Amino acid sequence: MLVLLAAGIGTYAFLESRAEWSEMHRWNRAIGDMSVLLIAFSMAAGPLSRLWTGFRRAVPWRREAGIYGVLLAVIHTIIILDGWVDWNLIRLFGYEFHPVFERYVMLQHGFGLANVIGIVALVYGAVLASTSNNLSQRLFGGSVWKFVQQSSYVLWMLIIIHTAYFLYLHFQDFHRAVPDPNWAQLPFAGLVVFVTLLQVAAFLKTWRAKRRSRRASASWGRKANAVAPPVIAETES
C-alpha cells in the first residue's frame, strides 16, 4: 500500500509538472517517468545495502517497487497504443500511411527502433514481475530463480535506451517544430549516473571483501601448516 501511495503521489506530481502538454502526452510521460523511478529504486536498493548496512531495511521493498514499476509500464504502453498510434500496430514501428503512394512507408526510424526496445523491455519486465514471489522461488529453485532475476540489469539497460531516445532525440526532427526541452532530461541523466555509480561501487566493495577473505584464508592455512607437528617417516630396519 505504501508503494502504491508513493506511485500515485509521484505520478500526480509528474502530471502537474507538464500542465501545458496535451492530455495524452501528460499521462504518457507521467506514468512512464514514475515507472522508471520505481525500477531505478529497485536497482539501487541492492547496491545501497552492500555499501551501507543501514539501507538493508530497503531491500525487501525493491520487489514491490519493481512489480509496480512494470505495471505502470504496461499502463504507459496502453496509453501509447490508444492515444498515439490509435491501435494501429504498424505505426508503432515508425510507419505512416502515405496518401500519394497509398501504402505505409517508414517515416520515423528511431521511433520504431525505440518502441521495439521498449517492447523487449516490457517482456523482460513481465517475466521478472511474474516470478518475483516466494512461490516461483520454490518452484524454480534458488539458482535458477536467481539467474532469472539477474536479468533485471538487462531490463534496466533497455529502459535507459528507450527513455533516452524519447527524452533527447525523438522531437529533434528538422521538418517539424522542436518543442521546449523536457525538464526531465537532466534529472534522468543524473539518475542513471547515480545508479551506475552505486552498482560499480558495490561491485568493487564486494570484490575487495572477497579478495581479503581469500588472503586471510590462505594466511591462516600457512600458519596452520607452520605449527603442525612434523611427520616422521618410518624406515624399515
C-alpha positions in Angstrom: 0.0 0.0 0.0 2.9 2.4 0.8 4.4 1.7 -2.6 1.1 2.3 -4.3 0.6 5.5 -2.4 4.1 6.7 -3.4 3.5 5.8 -7.0 0.2 7.7 -7.0 1.7 10.8 -5.5 4.7 10.7 -7.8 2.5 10.2 -10.9 0.3 13.2 -9.9 3.4 15.4 -9.4 4.8 14.4 -12.8 1.4 15.1 -14.3 1.1 18.6 -12.9 4.7 19.4 -13.9 3.6 19.4 -17.6 0.2 21.1 -17.4 0.8 22.8 -20.8 1.1 19.5 -22.6 -1.7 17.6 -24.4 -3.6 15.2 -22.1 -2.3 12.1 -23.7 1.4 13.1 -23.5 0.9 14.3 -19.9 -0.3 10.9 -18.8 2.1 9.1 -21.0 5.1 10.8 -19.6 3.9 11.0 -16.0 3.3 7.2 -15.8 6.4 6.4 -17.8 8.6 8.6 -15.5 7.1 7.0 -12.4 7.7 3.6 -13.8 11.4 4.5 -14.4 11.7 5.9 -10.9 10.3 2.8 -9.2 12.5 0.4 -11.2 15.6 2.7 -10.5 14.9 2.3 -6.8 14.6 -1.4 -7.3 18.0 -1.4 -9.0 19.6 0.9 -6.4 18.4 -0.9 -3.2 20.8 -3.8 -3.5 24.0 -1.8 -4.1 23.0 0.6 -1.3 22.6 -2.2 1.2 26.0 -3.5 0.3 27.6 -0.1 0.7 25.8 0.9 3.9 24.2 -1.5 6.3 21.6 1.0 7.3 20.0 0.6 3.9 19.4 -3.1 4.3 15.9 -2.3 5.5 15.1 -1.0 2.0 16.0 -4.4 0.3 12.5 -6.0 1.0 10.9 -3.0 -0.8 12.7 -3.5 -4.1 10.5 -6.4 -5.1 7.3 -4.3 -4.7 8.9 -1.3 -6.4 9.9 -3.4 -9.3 6.5 -5.1 -9.7 4.6 -1.8 -9.6 7.1 -0.2 -11.9 6.4 -2.9 -14.5 2.6 -2.5 -14.0 3.0 1.2 -14.7 5.0 0.4 -17.8 2.1 -1.7 -19.0 -0.3 1.3 -18.5 2.2 3.5 -20.2 2.2 1.1 -23.2 -1.6 1.1 -23.4 -1.8 4.9 -23.4 0.6 4.9 -26.4 -1.4 2.3 -28.2 -4.7 4.1 -27.7 -3.7 7.8 -27.7 -0.6 7.9 -30.0 -0.9 5.2 -32.7 -4.7 4.5 -32.3 -4.1 0.7 -32.0 -2.6 0.7 -35.5 0.3 -1.5 -34.6 2.3 -0.8 -37.8 2.5 2.9 -36.7 4.2 1.7 -33.5 7.2 0.7 -35.6 7.6 4.1 -37.4 5.3 3.5 -40.4 2.7 6.0 -41.6 0.2 5.8 -44.4 1.3 7.9 -47.4 -1.8 9.1 -49.4 0.2 9.5 -52.6 1.6 6.0 -52.7 -1.4 4.6 -50.9 0.7 2.4 -48.7 2.5 2.6 -45.4 6.1 3.9 -45.6 8.8 4.2 -43.0 8.9 7.8 -41.7 10.3 7.5 -38.2 13.2 5.1 -38.0 14.2 6.0 -34.5 10.6 5.8 -33.2 10.2 2.3 -34.4 13.5 1.1 -33.0 12.9 2.7 -29.7 9.5 1.1 -29.4 11.0 -2.3 -30.3 13.4 -1.9 -27.4 10.5 -0.8 -25.2 8.5 -4.0 -26.1 11.5 -6.2 -25.3 11.9 -4.3 -22.0 8.2 -4.9 -21.3 8.6 -8.6 -21.9 11.6 -8.8 -19.7 9.8 -6.8 -17.0 6.7 -9.0 -17.2 8.8 -12.2 -16.7 10.7 -10.6 -13.7 7.5 -9.3 -12.1 5.6 -12.6 -12.6 8.4 -14.5 -10.9 9.1 -12.1 -8.1 7.4 -14.1 -5.5 8.2 -16.9 -3.0 6.2 -19.5 -5.0 8.4 -19.0 -8.1 11.5 -19.2 -5.9 10.4 -22.5 -4.5 9.2 -23.8 -7.9 12.4 -22.9 -9.9 14.9 -23.4 -7.1 17.4 -20.9 -5.8 20.0 -21.0 -8.5 17.5 -20.8 -11.5 15.4 -18.2 -9.8 18.4 -16.0 -9.1 19.6 -16.4 -12.7 16.1 -15.2 -14.0 16.1 -12.3 -11.6 19.6 -11.2 -12.6 18.0 -10.2 -16.0 17.0 -7.0 -14.2 20.3 -5.5 -15.3 19.3 -6.2 -18.9 15.9 -4.6 -18.2 17.5 -1.5 -16.7 19.7 -1.0 -19.8 16.8 -1.4 -22.2 14.8 1.1 -20.2 17.7 3.6 -20.3 18.0 3.4 -24.1 14.2 3.5 -24.6 13.7 6.5 -22.3 16.8 8.4 -23.6 15.6 8.3 -27.1 12.3 10.0 -26.3 13.9 12.5 -24.0 16.8 13.6 -26.2 16.2 12.5 -29.8 12.6 11.9 -31.0 11.5 15.5 -31.1 14.6 16.8 -32.9 13.4 16.2 -36.5 14.2 19.1 -38.7 10.8 19.0 -40.5 8.7 19.9 -37.5 8.9 22.4 -34.7 11.2 21.4 -31.9 9.3 21.7 -28.5 10.8 23.1 -25.4 13.3 20.7 -23.7 11.7 18.3 -21.4 12.7 19.2 -17.8 13.3 15.6 -17.0 16.4 15.4 -19.3 19.0 16.4 -16.6 17.3 14.5 -13.7 17.1 11.4 -15.8 20.8 11.6 -16.7 21.7 12.2 -13.0 19.5 9.2 -12.0 21.3 6.9 -14.5 24.7 8.1 -13.4 23.8 7.7 -9.7 22.5 4.1 -10.1 25.5 3.2 -12.2 28.0 4.6 -9.7 26.2 2.7 -6.9 26.4 -0.6 -8.8 30.1 -0.1 -9.6 30.9 0.9 -6.0 29.0 -2.1 -4.6 30.8 -4.4 -7.1 34.3 -3.1 -6.0 33.5 -3.4 -2.3 32.2 -6.9 -2.7 35.3 -7.9 -4.8 37.7 -6.4 -2.3 35.9 -8.1 0.6 36.2 -11.5 -1.1 39.8 -10.8 -2.0 40.6 -10.0 1.6 38.8 -13.2 2.7 40.8 -15.4 0.3 44.0 -13.8 1.5 43.0 -14.3 5.2 42.2 -18.0 4.5 45.5 -18.5 2.7 47.4 -16.9 5.6 45.6 -19.0 8.1 46.4 -22.1 6.1 50.1 -21.2 6.0 50.2 -20.6 9.8 48.4 -23.9 10.5 50.9 -25.7 8.4 53.8 -24.0 10.2 52.6 -25.1 13.7 51.6 -28.6 12.7 53.9 -31.4 14.1 56.3 -32.9 11.6 55.5 -36.2 10.1 58.3 -38.7 10.9 58.7 -41.2 8.2 59.2 -44.7 9.4 62.1 -46.6 7.8 62.5 -50.3 7.6 65.2 -51.6 9.7 
